[in-house]
């Protein structure tokens, strides 16, 4: 029926607590209803406000106030749409609690299983790996402790530990070889230092000696056991000890090699001059850790130098007393030394000559270029003659013997020359040469052969007439036995006997007499000669000078004259 409304018909039902409890029992949930406007718990008020704000029918609101329950709220409205009743349903979180317990149990079981597996794994590792590693470590420690690097680790198999053991064995072998090489180096070094010709030592940075060789002990006169630590200080001469220790400490601190000379004083009071060479050694950190060095005995050298100086002093004294002229000059002719005789001869002071060229006292036209070249290329003494000009202007002749002085490399550093005035002797030699030239002219012009024979019967002179008479040249006869060449063989023995008697007294049957004998020509023909022999004494021995003339023509003429007289 449609028509205007004349009122409302309202149906209502009262919900009691019993009914709500019945619903809760049926649903197995805890249900509560709260009328709006009455006093409610705070959590219920909060849920009601949240639902009121949503302003939607059928909306619900769920909260979890604790771990063991979950609460749901729903708002019921009256016929006017106003909030009338709030329904609260509480459900226990059984499934969640069960899942939580299951998760805990699973975690505990997982942890238990893992612990068991880990324990088993540890046992396996202990049996298979740790024990073998412990064995490997113990074997390495044993080899290191014993020091026998020939030993090896016995761990057979094909796993990683066996490969590790093999690697360790290779490392031990390499270490063993390295130690062997170092020991060999050390052995050679000790052998070298022990038997070295120089003293060897090793010390710490604080100057404590840790090693000296036998040669060091021989030089210092201190036994090895007394030289160790600070004992080597006793070898240093008391006057040198303070500066040696101070200087050595400073140079060691600087870490630089150093060298110095000092004196050793032996227990017998003798003093040895030594030169010390030291080299600081650094460790891997760059710090000076030791010092090694050598000690060379210079005593013999120092004594030789002193003796050389003394000898040089004596030599100069002797040279100064010499009448001969003595000088020394460089290859460029600059004088470096002249003796008193040299100064006196040239009328100059030593200061005027030293540093000047000796060419200043020679004539300008003296050809000395070749002489100087010969001197520079000389391997030994060279004799020269030349003219010189004195302070007075007189020209004199000198004879010099120049000897090159060489350095260690064989280079000429200067010359030492000894000279004398030979003006008078040269004049005599010139006169003798002129006399000899005149004699040669005379002997060449005469028709008779002139022959000289020495004490051995050898020809020492043979003129041109002898060449013509006997057919032998001068060069063929000089130095040859006269009797064996121009005397017939049947007379040679007698001539030799006569020559021996002649050597004893200078006399003989043929001396001082003119005799006719037979001679032999180069072609073998015999011919008569007239011989006259005169004795001459040279150097304490007798020589014979004979003049011979070919008388073959005269003999033929005499024979022809006799024949003519007989025919008459």
C-alpha positions in Angstrom: 0.0 0.0 0.0 1.4 3.3 -1.0 0.4 6.5 0.7 1.7 9.0 3.2 3.6 7.8 6.3 1.6 8.1 9.4 4.4 6.7 11.9 7.1 4.1 12.4 7.1 0.6 13.6 10.3 -0.4 15.4 11.4 -3.9 16.2 14.1 -4.4 18.8 15.7 -7.3 20.6 17.6 -7.2 23.8 21.0 -8.9 23.9 21.8 -10.2 27.3 25.2 -11.3 28.7 24.0 -14.8 28.7 23.4 -14.7 25.0 26.8 -13.2 24.4 28.4 -16.0 26.5 26.4 -18.5 24.5 27.8 -17.1 21.3 31.3 -17.2 22.8 30.9 -20.8 23.6 29.6 -21.7 20.2 32.5 -19.8 18.5 35.1 -20.9 21.0 36.0 -17.3 21.2 35.6 -14.8 24.0 33.0 -12.2 23.1 32.0 -9.0 24.9 29.5 -6.2 24.0 29.8 -2.7 25.1 26.9 -0.2 24.9 28.1 3.2 23.7 27.8 5.8 26.3 28.8 3.6 29.2 32.1 3.5 30.9 34.5 1.2 29.0 38.2 0.2 29.3 40.8 2.4 27.6 41.7 -0.1 24.9 37.9 -0.5 24.1 37.5 3.3 23.9 40.4 3.5 21.6 39.0 0.9 19.3 35.5 2.6 19.3 37.1 5.9 18.4 39.0 4.3 15.5 35.8 2.6 14.1 33.8 5.8 14.6 36.3 7.7 12.5 36.0 5.1 9.7 32.3 5.7 9.6 31.6 2.6 7.6 29.2 -0.2 8.2 30.7 -3.5 8.7 34.2 -2.3 9.3 36.3 -4.1 11.9 39.4 -3.3 13.8 42.0 -5.8 15.0 44.7 -5.3 17.6 47.3 -7.7 19.2 47.6 -6.6 22.8 49.9 -9.5 23.7 51.8 -12.5 22.2 49.1 -15.0 23.3 45.9 -13.3 22.0 44.4 -11.2 19.2 41.3 -8.9 19.7 38.8 -7.8 17.0 36.2 -5.0 17.3 33.1 -4.3 15.3 30.6 -1.3 15.7 26.9 -2.0 15.5 24.6 1.0 14.7 21.0 1.7 15.7 18.3 2.3 13.1 19.3 6.0 13.0 22.8 5.0 12.0 24.3 6.0 15.3 26.9 3.9 17.2 25.0 1.7 19.5 26.9 -1.4 20.5 30.6 -2.3 20.2 31.3 -6.0 19.9 34.7 -7.3 21.1 35.9 -10.8 20.1 39.1 -12.2 21.6 40.8 -15.2 20.0 43.9 -16.9 21.4 47.0 -17.0 19.1 47.4 -20.7 19.3 48.7 -21.3 15.8 51.2 -18.5 16.2 52.4 -19.9 19.5 52.7 -23.3 18.0 54.7 -21.9 15.0 56.9 -20.0 17.4 57.5 -23.1 19.4 58.2 -25.1 16.2 60.6 -22.4 15.1 62.4 -22.6 18.4 62.5 -26.4 18.3 63.8 -26.3 14.8 66.5 -23.8 15.7 67.5 -25.9 18.7 67.6 -29.1 16.7 69.5 -27.4 13.9 72.0 -26.1 16.4 72.3 -29.4 18.0 72.8 -31.1 14.6 75.4 -28.5 13.6 77.2 -28.9 16.9 77.3 -32.6 16.4 78.5 -32.3 12.9 81.1 -29.7 13.9 82.4 -32.0 16.7 82.7 -34.8 14.2 84.4 -32.5 11.7 86.8 -31.4 14.4 87.6 -35.0 15.2 88.1 -35.8 11.6 90.3 -32.7 11.2 92.2 -33.7 14.3 92.8 -37.2 12.9 93.5 -36.3 9.3 95.0 -32.8 9.4 95.8 -31.4 12.8 97.8 -34.4 13.9 99.8 -34.4 10.7 100.3 -30.7 11.0 101.5 -31.2 14.5 103.8 -33.9 13.3 105.1 -31.7 10.5 105.7 -28.8 13.0 107.5 -31.1 15.4 109.7 -32.5 12.7 110.6 -29.0 11.5 111.5 -28.0 15.1 113.5 -31.1 15.5 115.6 -30.4 12.4 116.0 -26.8 13.5 117.1 -27.8 17.0 119.5 -30.5 15.9 120.8 -28.3 13.1 121.3 -31.2 10.7 119.9 -29.7 7.5 120.4 -33.0 5.6 117.4 -34.4 7.4 114.0 -34.4 5.6 110.3 -34.7 6.6 108.7 -38.1 5.7 105.0 -37.5 4.9 103.8 -39.5 2.0 100.5 -39.2 0.2 98.9 -37.2 -2.6 97.0 -34.6 -0.5 97.8 -31.0 0.2 99.7 -31.8 3.5 102.0 -34.1 1.6 102.6 -31.4 -1.0 103.2 -28.9 1.8 105.7 -31.4 3.4 107.4 -31.7 0.0 107.6 -27.9 -0.3 109.1 -27.7 3.2 111.6 -30.3 2.2 112.6 -28.2 -0.8 112.9 -25.1 1.4 115.1 -27.1 3.8 117.2 -28.3 0.9 117.5 -24.7 -0.4 118.3 -23.5 3.1 120.8 -26.3 3.5 122.5 -25.3 0.2 122.5 -21.7 1.2 124.0 -22.5 4.6 126.6 -24.7 2.9 127.6 -21.9 0.6 127.7 -19.4 3.4 129.8 -21.8 5.4 132.1 -22.3 2.4 132.4 -18.5 2.0 133.1 -18.1 5.7 135.7 -21.0 5.6 137.4 -19.4 2.6 137.3 -16.0 4.2 138.7 -17.3 7.5 141.4 -19.2 5.5 142.2 -16.1 3.5 142.3 -13.9 6.5 144.2 -16.4 8.6 147.0 -16.9 6.0 146.9 -13.4 4.5 150.2 -11.5 4.1 148.6 -8.5 6.0 147.1 -8.3 9.4 143.3 -8.7 9.4 140.8 -7.8 12.2 137.1 -7.6 13.0 135.6 -5.4 15.7 132.2 -4.3 17.0 131.0 -0.6 16.9 132.2 -0.1 20.5 135.8 -1.1 19.4 135.7 -4.6 20.9 137.9 -6.9 18.9 136.3 -10.2 17.9 138.9 -11.6 15.5 142.5 -11.1 14.5 144.6 -13.3 12.2 148.1 -14.7 12.8 149.8 -11.9 10.7 148.2 -9.3 13.0 149.7 -11.0 16.0 153.1 -11.2 14.3 153.0 -7.4 13.6 151.7 -6.4 17.0 153.5 -9.1 19.1 150.3 -9.8 21.0 148.7 -13.3 21.1 145.2 -13.8 19.8 143.6 -14.3 23.2 145.1 -11.1 24.5 144.1 -9.1 21.5 140.3 -9.8 21.8 137.9 -7.3 23.3 139.9 -4.2 24.4 143.2 -6.0 24.4 144.2 -4.7 21.0 144.6 -1.2 22.5 147.8 -2.5 24.0 149.3 -2.8 20.6 149.0 0.9 19.7 151.9 3.1 20.6 151.1 5.1 23.8 151.7 8.4 21.9 149.2 7.4 19.2 146.6 5.6 21.3 144.3 8.6 22.2 143.9 10.0 18.7 143.6 6.5 17.1 140.7 5.6 19.4 139.0 9.0 19.0 139.4 9.1 15.2 138.3 5.4 14.9 135.1 6.0 17.0 134.1 9.1 14.9 134.7 7.4 11.6 132.8 4.3 12.7 129.9 6.5 13.8 129.9 8.1 10.4 129.9 4.6 8.8 132.5 5.6 6.2 135.7 3.6 5.2 138.8 5.2 6.6 142.6 4.8 6.4 145.4 6.0 8.7 148.9 5.4 9.7 150.1 4.9 13.3 152.7 3.0 15.3 152.6 -0.4 17.1 154.8 -0.8 20.1 155.7 -4.4 20.8 156.4 -5.9 24.2 160.1 -6.0 23.4 160.1 -2.3 22.9 160.5 -2.3 19.1 158.2 0.0 17.1 156.4 -1.0 13.9 155.0 1.5 11.5 151.6 0.3 10.1 148.9 1.6 7.8 145.3 0.6 8.8 142.4 0.3 6.4 138.9 -0.2 7.9 135.5 -0.7 6.4 132.3 -0.4 8.6 129.6 -3.0 7.9 125.9 -2.3 8.1 123.0 -4.7 9.0 119.7 -5.0 7.2 118.4 -1.9 9.1 121.3 0.2 7.8 123.0 0.3 11.2 126.7 -0.1 11.7 127.1 -3.6 13.2 130.8 -4.4 12.7 134.0 -3.3 11.2 136.6 -5.3 9.3 140.0 -4.1 8.2 143.6 -4.8 7.4 146.9 -3.8 9.0 150.0 -3.6 6.7 153.5 -3.4 8.2 155.3 -0.4 6.7 158.4 -0.8 8.9 160.6 -2.2 6.2 159.4 0.5 3.8 160.0 3.2 6.3 163.4 1.8 7.1 164.1 1.5 3.3 163.0 5.1 2.9 165.2 6.3 5.7 168.1 4.3 4.2 167.3 5.7 0.8 167.4 9.2 2.2 170.7 8.5 3.9 172.1 6.9 0.7 170.8 9.9 -1.3 172.6 12.2 1.1 175.8 10.2 0.8 175.3 10.1 -3.0 175.0 13.8 -3.1 178.0 14.3 -0.9 180.0 12.0 -3.3 178.6 13.7 -6.3 179.5 17.1 -4.9 183.1 15.9 -4.4 183.4 14.6 -8.0 185.6 16.3 -10.4 183.3 15.3 -13.2 180.3 17.4 -14.1 177.0 15.9 -12.9 173.5 17.2 -13.7 169.9 16.0 -14.0 167.4 17.5 -16.4 163.9 16.9 -17.7 163.1 15.7 -21.2 162.5 19.4 -22.1 166.2 20.1 -21.2 165.4 22.0 -18.0 168.0 21.4 -15.3 166.8 20.0 -12.0 170.2 19.4 -10.3 173.8 20.4 -10.8 176.9 19.6 -8.7 179.5 22.0 -7.5 181.9 20.9 -10.3 179.3 21.8 -12.9 178.7 25.3 -11.4 182.5 25.9 -11.1 183.1 24.8 -14.7 180.5 27.2 -16.2 181.2 29.9 -13.7 177.6 30.1 -12.5 175.8 29.7 -9.2 173.4 26.7 -8.7 170.4 29.0 -8.5 171.3 30.5 -11.9 171.3 27.1 -13.5 168.4 25.2 -11.8 165.2 25.7 -13.8 167.1 26.8 -16.9 167.8 24.8 -20.1 171.3 23.5 -20.5 171.1 24.6 -24.2 171.8 28.1 -23.0 175.5 27.2 -22.5 175.8 25.6 -25.9 176.7 27.3 -29.2 173.7 28.3 -31.2 174.9 26.4 -34.3 175.4 23.1 -32.4 173.1 20.4 -34.2 171.4 18.8 -31.1 168.0 17.9 -32.6 169.0 14.4 -33.4 170.8 14.0 -30.1 167.7 15.1 -28.1 165.5 12.7 -30.2 167.9 9.8 -29.5 167.9 10.7 -25.8 164.1 10.6 -25.6 163.9 7.3 -27.4 166.9 5.8 -25.4 166.6 2.5 -23.6 170.0 2.9 -21.9 172.9 5.3 -21.5 174.0 7.3 -24.5 177.4 8.9 -25.0 177.6 12.3 -26.7 180.3 14.9 -27.5 179.7 18.6 -28.1 181.1 22.0 -27.8 180.1 24.4 -25.0 180.7 28.1 -24.3 182.2 29.1 -21.0 181.5 32.3 -19.1 184.8 33.6 -20.4 183.7 33.0 -24.0 186.1 30.1 -24.5 184.8 27.1 -26.5 185.5 23.8 -24.9 184.8 20.2 -25.9 182.8 18.0 -23.5 182.0 14.3 -23.4 178.7 13.3 -21.7 177.1 10.0 -20.7 173.3 10.5 -20.4 171.2 7.9 -18.7 167.3 8.0 -18.8 165.5 7.8 -15.5 162.0 6.1 -15.8 158.9 6.0 -13.6 157.0 2.8 -12.7 155.2 2.9 -16.1 158.4 3.0 -18.0 158.1 6.7 -19.0 161.2 8.8 -19.0 160.9 11.5 -16.3 164.4 12.9 -16.4 168.0 12.2 -17.4 171.1 11.9 -15.3 174.3 13.1 -17.1 178.0 12.8 -16.2 180.4 14.8 -18.3 184.0 15.9 -18.4 186.1 18.3 -20.4 187.9 16.6 -23.2 189.3 19.6 -25.0 193.0 18.5 -24.6 192.2 14.8 -25.2 190.2 15.7 -28.4 193.2 17.8 -29.5 195.4 14.7 -28.9 192.9 12.5 -30.7 192.8 14.9 -33.6 196.6 14.9 -33.7 196.7 11.1 -33.6 194.1 10.8 -36.4 196.2 13.2 -38.4 199.3 11.2 -37.7 197.6 8.0 -38.6 196.3 9.5 -41.8 199.9 10.5 -42.7 201.1 7.0 -41.8 198.4 5.5 -44.0 199.5 7.8 -46.8 203.1 6.7 -46.4 202.4 3.0 -46.1 200.1 3.2 -49.1 202.8 4.9 -51.1 205.7 2.5 -50.4 206.4 -0.5 -52.6 207.2 -2.8 -49.8 204.5 -4.8 -48.0 204.1 -3.7 -44.3 202.4 -6.3 -42.1 201.8 -6.3 -38.3 201.1 -9.5 -36.3 199.8 -9.6 -32.6 200.8 -12.1 -29.9 198.4 -14.7 -31.3 199.9 -14.6 -34.7 196.9 -12.8 -36.2 197.2 -10.0 -38.8 196.4 -6.5 -37.4 197.8 -4.4 -40.2 198.0 -5.0 -44.0 198.9 -2.2 -46.4 198.2 -1.8 -50.1 201.6 -3.1 -51.2 200.9 -6.3 -49.3 197.6 -6.6 -51.2 199.5 -6.3 -54.5 202.4 -8.7 -53.5 200.3 -11.5 -52.0 196.9 -11.0 -53.8 194.9 -10.8 -50.5 192.8 -7.7 -49.7 193.1 -6.0 -46.3 189.6 -7.2 -45.2 190.6 -10.8 -46.2 193.7 -10.7 -44.0 192.8 -8.8 -40.8 192.3 -11.2 -37.9 193.6 -14.2 -39.7 196.8 -16.3 -38.8 199.7 -14.9 -40.9 201.8 -18.1 -41.0 199.0 -20.3 -42.3 198.4 -18.1 -45.3 201.6 -16.7 -46.8 204.2 -19.2 -45.4 204.8 -22.5 -47.3 203.5 -25.5 -45.4 207.0 -27.0 -45.0 208.2 -24.0 -43.0 205.1 -23.4 -40.8 206.0 -25.5 -37.8 209.4 -23.8 -37.6 207.8 -20.4 -37.8 205.3 -21.2 -35.0 208.2 -22.4 -32.7 210.1 -19.2 -33.5 207.0 -17.1 -32.8 206.6 -18.7 -29.3 210.2 -17.9 -28.4 209.6 -14.3 -29.7 206.6 -13.8 -27.4 208.7 -14.7 -24.3 211.6 -12.2 -24.9 210.9 -10.2 -28.1 214.0 -11.8 -29.7 214.6 -14.5 -32.3 216.7 -15.7 -35.1 214.9 -13.6 -37.7 214.5 -10.4 -35.5 216.5 -7.4 -36.7 217.9 -9.2 -39.7 217.1 -9.0 -43.5 216.4 -12.5 -44.8 215.3 -14.1 -48.0 212.4 -16.6 -47.7 209.7 -18.1 -49.8 206.2 -16.7 -49.8 202.8 -18.0 -51.2 200.6 -15.9 -53.4 196.8 -16.2 -53.2 196.9 -18.2 -56.5 199.2 -20.8 -54.7 202.4 -19.8 -56.5 205.6 -19.5 -54.4 208.0 -16.6 -54.9 211.0 -15.3 -53.1 210.6 -12.3 -50.7 213.0 -10.3 -48.7 211.8 -10.0 -45.0 212.8 -7.7 -42.2 211.1 -8.1 -38.7 211.1 -5.5 -35.9 209.7 -6.2 -32.4 207.1 -3.8 -30.9 205.6 -4.0 -27.3 201.9 -3.1 -26.8 200.1 -3.6 -23.5 202.7 -5.9 -22.0 202.9 -8.3 -25.0 205.2 -8.5 -28.0 204.0 -7.7 -31.5 205.9 -8.1 -34.8 206.1 -5.6 -37.7 207.5 -7.0 -40.9 208.4 -5.4 -44.2 208.5 -7.7 -47.2 209.6 -7.1 -50.8 209.0 -9.3 -53.8 212.5 -10.1 -55.2 211.5 -12.5 -57.9 212.6 -10.0 -60.7 215.9 -9.3 -58.9 216.6 -13.0 -58.7 216.0 -13.5 -62.4 218.2 -10.6 -63.2 221.0 -11.9 -61.0 220.7 -15.3 -62.6 220.8 -13.8 -66.1 223.9 -11.8 -65.1 225.7 -14.9 -63.9 224.8 -16.7 -67.1 226.2 -13.9 -69.2 229.5 -13.8 -67.3 229.9 -17.5 -67.7 229.4 -17.2 -71.5 231.9 -14.4 -71.7 
